[in-house]
Amino acid sequence: MNVFLKTSCLAVVAAMLGGCFNGSSGSREPRPDPAVDFTAFVKTQIDNTDDTRAAVQINNQEFSFNDQNNEQAFDDLFIQ
């Protein structure tokens, strides 16, 4: 009986773990970039200005807004 109980528990655990995986790891679709801090992104783009510079692609980019409660987030860019 003890062997039957251990085998049954092992089968149940294996079935539960099998349901956790959706098989998406074999997908060939490109993964989206991790979230980019919006304030850091803007500051980098302003520091890198040039008349002949190519545009930065922001489509499908996920931004995080870590400074949404910081009213002075961009003050250092415009103080002269």
C-alpha angles and dihedrals in degrees: 000000000000092000091049091052093049092048092048092050091048091051092049093049091048091051092049093049091046089060091057094068120073097185094245092131090081092056116120094205114116114255118236118254116262116263113290122215104245096211093051091046093052093046091050092050093048091049090052102055122148132153092233097043119124119242118264115241111235099166112121090009115138112216126197117211103213094159099049091122094042109094091184095054094116100027093105090060096059105033110106 
